Structure formats: structure tokens, C-alpha cells
Amino acid sequence: MYQQFAVTIAISVIFSHSTRVAEPALSALLLRPKKPSRDRSSGPSMFNRGFGRATDAYVSFSAILIRKAC
């Protein structure tokens, strides 16, 4: 029974160590800044602009209602 427990601990330590070693490298790959592109398709789409305007209008309207209620 003790041998199985020791093997389990050894395997978990190896996995833990490998993830701690790989974590900075993966973070560097995933969090790399995007290169600016001159392609028009990479900019905000019409949907994103419309959604942003609708969100701004909703927030402004909500702020007015909250001010009037208080």
C-alpha cells in the first residue's frame, strides 16, 4: 500500500513540475501582442460598432433613470 502511495505522489510531483516549467513558455506564446494589420477585415465589424453604440446608449439611459429615481 505504501508503494502505491509513493508512486502516486511521485507522478503528481512530476506533473506539477512539468506544468510549472511549461507555464511561462505557454504564457509567452498565448499573451504575445498581436501584430498590427493594414487589412480592412481585421478592424471592428459593423456588428461590433453597432453593438458598442447600443451598449453606450443603454448605459446612458440607465444612468439617467437612476439619477431621476434618487
Secondary structure, 3 states (H helix, E strand, C coil): CHHHHHHHHHHHHHHHHHHHHHHHHHHHHHCCCCCCCCCHHHCCCHHHHHHHHHHHHHHHHHHHHHHHHC
